[in-house]
């Protein structure tokens, strides 16, 4: 038996509970893991509360991230005792995820825990930090460098935004952070933001083209914010789009693309090939330290997950939530 968060939907309605499950209930997979840590992401919050159509099959253990130790493997790349990491692949949506003490998964979804990182550190980074690094890699692929000018980060107080600021600043970029929580401005400056602006400057309908302000941007917000970011990029600027906190619509004009040569680079973290994941995590491991991770994350136990999920969706959580599934 093991502890888990279980999401169910039946004639009694939609609900999540902290419960005990039998190992025999684990879904099919060729690698079994004793989970050490998981995380609580925005998508997990939607899955737990039922406020978004995230869960595709019931019952389901949510949790799109996990790190732990392999206890049994029929996969050629892994053996018992290996430390492993997982992000995405539909885990926590279609397949049982990391908010439990045990998991059984497809070994193709796993990567070795990066050298230099503990399981807890990896989960302090989680999908948020991994996505932020994929966005940064997308900017670099399009020729963005620190010498090119300011880089804007929207949704700055979220997990992706926080890591994007930290990664960019540690690589020498001048970062502008956009946030709706001005009381957190000092925290953003500590992460490395040179300037903090109110998200209201970007969140309402704007003009097809605006003042050229930023050489590049990482956007986790979407909708009018992304449209205004595109309109405010400098000539041949690039924006890496990786989220939809404001909405999945894009009420934009083609003007930035055909008049300024702006590039809109989409960033998917869920189905990313393993080779890309390894590159991203190697880059992350070289940039982070306990000081950064402790400033961005806090830890809770499995029993606190359901209550914290509601606070997360209400915008009351800053940065990353690490879940110790064994307490």
PASE-84757 format. One record per residue (C-alpha): x, y, z; residue in one letter; residue number from 0. Coordinates in steps of 0.2 Angstrom, whole numbers, m for minus. Each point is the difference from the previous one (the first is absolute). Layout:
N
KOLKE px py pz gudren gumi
KOLKE X Y Z a NUM
...
***
This chain:
327
KOLKE px py pz gudren gumi
KOLKE 0 0 0 x 0
KOLKE 6 18 m3 x 1
KOLKE m7 18 2 x 2
KOLKE m6 10 m15 x 3
KOLKE m11 13 m6 x 4
KOLKE m15 m7 m10 x 5
KOLKE m11 9 m12 x 6
KOLKE m17 m8 m3 x 7
KOLKE m16 4 m10 x 8
KOLKE m16 m10 1 x 9
KOLKE m18 2 4 x 10
KOLKE 5 9 16 x 11
KOLKE 10 13 m9 x 12
KOLKE 18 6 m2 x 13
KOLKE 11 m2 15 x 14
KOLKE 18 m2 6 x 15
KOLKE 5 m9 15 x 16
KOLKE 16 m4 10 x 17
KOLKE m1 m19 2 x 18
KOLKE 8 m17 1 x 19
KOLKE 2 m11 m16 x 20
KOLKE 6 m17 m4 x 21
KOLKE 15 m3 m11 x 22
KOLKE m10 m11 m10 x 23
KOLKE m11 15 m6 x 24
KOLKE 15 8 m8 x 25
KOLKE m2 1 m19 x 26
KOLKE 10 m9 m13 x 27
KOLKE 18 5 m3 x 28
KOLKE 18 m8 m2 x 29
KOLKE 8 10 14 x 30
KOLKE m6 2 18 x 31
KOLKE 6 14 12 x 32
KOLKE 0 4 18 x 33
KOLKE m4 19 m2 x 34
KOLKE 10 11 12 x 35
KOLKE m7 17 m6 x 36
KOLKE m13 7 m11 x 37
KOLKE m6 18 m3 x 38
KOLKE m16 10 m1 x 39
KOLKE m2 9 m17 x 40
KOLKE m14 11 m6 x 41
KOLKE m6 m15 m11 x 42
KOLKE 0 m11 16 x 43
KOLKE m11 13 8 x 44
KOLKE m12 m1 m14 x 45
KOLKE 0 m19 1 x 46
KOLKE m3 m1 19 x 47
KOLKE m13 13 1 x 48
KOLKE m9 m4 m17 x 49
KOLKE 0 18 m5 x 50
KOLKE 8 m5 m17 x 51
KOLKE m2 m15 m12 x 52
KOLKE 17 m7 4 x 53
KOLKE m4 m18 6 x 54
KOLKE m4 m11 m15 x 55
KOLKE m3 m17 10 x 56
KOLKE m7 m4 17 x 57
KOLKE 5 m5 13 x 58
KOLKE 17 9 m2 x 59
KOLKE 15 5 11 x 60
KOLKE 5 18 m6 x 61
KOLKE 17 7 0 x 62
KOLKE 10 4 m16 x 63
KOLKE 17 0 8 x 64
KOLKE 9 m13 11 x 65
KOLKE 17 m6 5 x 66
KOLKE 5 m16 9 x 67
KOLKE 9 m16 0 x 68
KOLKE m4 m15 m12 x 69
KOLKE m5 m16 9 x 70
KOLKE m4 m11 m15 x 71
KOLKE 3 2 m18 x 72
KOLKE m3 m10 m16 x 73
KOLKE 7 15 m10 x 74
KOLKE 17 m1 m7 x 75
KOLKE 6 17 5 x 76
KOLKE m4 m1 18 x 77
KOLKE 3 m12 15 x 78
KOLKE m5 m2 18 x 79
KOLKE 9 14 10 x 80
KOLKE 1 13 m14 x 81
KOLKE m5 18 5 x 82
KOLKE m12 6 m13 x 83
KOLKE m11 15 m5 x 84
KOLKE m16 3 m10 x 85
KOLKE m9 15 m7 x 86
KOLKE m15 0 m11 x 87
KOLKE m4 m14 m13 x 88
KOLKE m19 1 6 x 89
KOLKE 5 m6 17 x 90
KOLKE m12 7 13 x 91
KOLKE m13 2 m14 x 92
KOLKE m2 m17 m9 x 93
KOLKE 12 m10 10 x 94
KOLKE 2 m1 19 x 95
KOLKE 12 13 6 x 96
KOLKE 12 5 13 x 97
KOLKE m11 5 15 x 98
KOLKE 2 m17 8 x 99
KOLKE 14 m10 8 x 100
KOLKE 1 m12 m14 x 101
KOLKE m2 1 m19 x 102
KOLKE 1 m12 m15 x 103
KOLKE 4 8 m16 x 104
KOLKE 6 m2 m18 x 105
KOLKE 19 0 1 x 106
KOLKE 1 10 m16 x 107
KOLKE m7 15 10 x 108
KOLKE 14 0 13 x 109
KOLKE 17 8 0 x 110
KOLKE 14 m3 12 x 111
KOLKE 1 13 15 x 112
KOLKE 12 13 m7 x 113
KOLKE 18 m1 8 x 114
KOLKE 1 13 14 x 115
KOLKE m18 1 4 x 116
KOLKE m10 m9 14 x 117
KOLKE m17 m6 m2 x 118
KOLKE m7 14 11 x 119
KOLKE 10 13 m10 x 120
KOLKE m7 m8 m17 x 121
KOLKE m17 2 7 x 122
KOLKE 3 18 6 x 123
KOLKE 4 3 m19 x 124
KOLKE m13 m11 m7 x 125
KOLKE m10 2 m16 x 126
KOLKE 0 19 4 x 127
KOLKE 19 2 m1 x 128
KOLKE 2 m13 m14 x 129
KOLKE m13 10 m10 x 130
KOLKE 9 16 3 x 131
KOLKE 16 m7 m6 x 132
KOLKE m8 m7 m16 x 133
KOLKE m6 18 m3 x 134
KOLKE 17 7 3 x 135
KOLKE 7 m13 m12 x 136
KOLKE m13 5 m13 x 137
KOLKE 6 18 1 x 138
KOLKE 18 m5 m1 x 139
KOLKE m4 m11 m16 x 140
KOLKE m7 16 m8 x 141
KOLKE 16 10 4 x 142
KOLKE m5 9 16 x 143
KOLKE 15 5 10 x 144
KOLKE 3 11 16 x 145
KOLKE 7 14 m11 x 146
KOLKE m16 1 m11 x 147
KOLKE m10 10 13 x 148
KOLKE m13 m3 14 x 149
KOLKE m10 m16 2 x 150
KOLKE m18 1 6 x 151
KOLKE m7 m14 12 x 152
KOLKE m19 0 2 x 153
KOLKE m8 m9 14 x 154
KOLKE 15 4 10 x 155
KOLKE m6 m7 17 x 156
KOLKE m5 m17 m6 x 157
KOLKE 12 m15 m1 x 158
KOLKE 5 2 m18 x 159
KOLKE 2 19 2 x 160
KOLKE 10 m1 15 x 161
KOLKE 13 m12 m7 x 162
KOLKE 0 9 m17 x 163
KOLKE 6 16 9 x 164
KOLKE 13 m10 10 x 165
KOLKE 7 m9 m15 x 166
KOLKE 0 15 m11 x 167
KOLKE 8 11 13 x 168
KOLKE 14 m13 4 x 169
KOLKE 4 0 m18 x 170
KOLKE 2 19 m1 x 171
KOLKE m16 5 m7 x 172
KOLKE m9 16 5 x 173
KOLKE m17 m6 6 x 174
KOLKE m17 10 1 x 175
KOLKE m12 m9 10 x 176
KOLKE m19 2 m2 x 177
KOLKE m11 m4 15 x 178
KOLKE m17 3 7 x 179
KOLKE 7 m1 18 x 180
KOLKE 10 16 2 x 181
KOLKE 2 m5 19 x 182
KOLKE 12 m13 m7 x 183
KOLKE 11 12 m10 x 184
KOLKE 15 m1 12 x 185
KOLKE m1 m19 m1 x 186
KOLKE 1 1 m19 x 187
KOLKE 15 12 1 x 188
KOLKE 9 m13 12 x 189
KOLKE m3 m13 m14 x 190
KOLKE 9 12 m12 x 191
KOLKE m13 11 m8 x 192
KOLKE 7 17 m4 x 193
KOLKE m18 8 m2 x 194
KOLKE m17 m5 6 x 195
KOLKE m16 6 m10 x 196
KOLKE m18 m2 4 x 197
KOLKE m9 m14 m11 x 198
KOLKE m14 13 m3 x 199
KOLKE 12 8 m13 x 200
KOLKE m2 m16 m10 x 201
KOLKE m16 m9 5 x 202
KOLKE m13 11 m9 x 203
KOLKE m3 1 m19 x 204
KOLKE 14 10 m8 x 205
KOLKE 6 7 m17 x 206
KOLKE 6 m11 m14 x 207
KOLKE 17 8 2 x 208
KOLKE 7 8 15 x 209
KOLKE 17 8 6 x 210
KOLKE 15 m11 m3 x 211
KOLKE 5 m5 18 x 212
KOLKE 7 m17 1 x 213
KOLKE 12 m11 m10 x 214
KOLKE m9 m16 6 x 215
KOLKE m13 m6 12 x 216
KOLKE m6 m16 9 x 217
KOLKE m19 0 2 x 218
KOLKE m10 m12 11 x 219
KOLKE m16 10 m1 x 220
KOLKE m7 0 m18 x 221
KOLKE m15 10 m6 x 222
KOLKE 1 19 m1 x 223
KOLKE 17 m1 10 x 224
KOLKE 8 m10 m13 x 225
KOLKE m7 11 m14 x 226
KOLKE 7 16 8 x 227
KOLKE 17 m9 3 x 228
KOLKE 1 m3 m18 x 229
KOLKE m5 18 m4 x 230
KOLKE 14 6 12 x 231
KOLKE 14 m10 m7 x 232
KOLKE 15 8 m9 x 233
KOLKE 4 m4 m18 x 234
KOLKE 3 m19 m2 x 235
KOLKE m4 m3 18 x 236
KOLKE m6 m17 6 x 237
KOLKE m13 m5 13 x 238
KOLKE m1 m18 7 x 239
KOLKE m18 m4 4 x 240
KOLKE m2 m13 13 x 241
KOLKE m16 3 10 x 242
KOLKE m18 6 0 x 243
KOLKE m3 8 18 x 244
KOLKE m11 14 m8 x 245
KOLKE m7 m11 m14 x 246
KOLKE 3 m11 m15 x 247
KOLKE m6 13 m12 x 248
KOLKE 12 11 m10 x 249
KOLKE m9 17 m5 x 250
KOLKE 15 6 m10 x 251
KOLKE 5 8 m16 x 252
KOLKE 12 m7 m13 x 253
KOLKE 8 18 0 x 254
KOLKE 15 m5 12 x 255
KOLKE 4 m15 m11 x 256
KOLKE 0 8 m17 x 257
KOLKE 6 17 5 x 258
KOLKE 13 m4 13 x 259
KOLKE 4 m18 m4 x 260
KOLKE m5 m6 18 x 261
KOLKE 1 m18 3 x 262
KOLKE m13 m9 11 x 263
KOLKE 8 m16 6 x 264
KOLKE m12 m13 8 x 265
KOLKE 7 m10 15 x 266
KOLKE m8 m17 5 x 267
KOLKE 7 m9 15 x 268
KOLKE m12 m15 1 x 269
KOLKE 6 m10 m16 x 270
KOLKE 17 7 m2 x 271
KOLKE 13 m13 m6 x 272
KOLKE 11 m8 13 x 273
KOLKE 16 8 m9 x 274
KOLKE m7 18 3 x 275
KOLKE m5 m5 18 x 276
KOLKE 18 m5 4 x 277
KOLKE 7 16 m8 x 278
KOLKE m12 11 10 x 279
KOLKE 3 m9 17 x 280
KOLKE 19 1 m3 x 281
KOLKE m1 18 m3 x 282
KOLKE m11 2 16 x 283
KOLKE 12 m10 11 x 284
KOLKE 14 12 m5 x 285
KOLKE m10 16 5 x 286
KOLKE m9 m4 16 x 287
KOLKE 5 m1 18 x 288
KOLKE m9 m3 17 x 289
KOLKE m1 19 3 x 290
KOLKE m10 2 m16 x 291
KOLKE m11 m15 2 x 292
KOLKE m4 4 18 x 293
KOLKE m5 18 m5 x 294
KOLKE m12 m7 m13 x 295
KOLKE m7 m15 8 x 296
KOLKE m8 m6 17 x 297
KOLKE m4 m18 5 x 298
KOLKE m16 m8 6 x 299
KOLKE m5 m17 4 x 300
KOLKE m12 m11 m10 x 301
KOLKE m14 3 12 x 302
KOLKE 1 19 m3 x 303
KOLKE m2 m2 m19 x 304
KOLKE m19 2 m2 x 305
KOLKE m1 16 10 x 306
KOLKE 15 7 m8 x 307
KOLKE m7 m3 m18 x 308
KOLKE m14 11 4 x 309
KOLKE 11 14 6 x 310
KOLKE 11 m2 m16 x 311
KOLKE m15 3 m12 x 312
KOLKE m5 15 11 x 313
KOLKE 17 8 m4 x 314
KOLKE 5 m1 18 x 315
KOLKE 16 m11 m3 x 316
KOLKE 17 8 m5 x 317
KOLKE 12 m11 m9 x 318
KOLKE 2 m19 1 x 319
KOLKE m8 m12 12 x 320
KOLKE 10 m16 3 x 321
KOLKE m10 m15 7 x 322
KOLKE 9 m12 12 x 323
KOLKE m11 m15 m4 x 324
KOLKE 6 m10 15 x 325
KOLKE m7 13 13 x 326
***
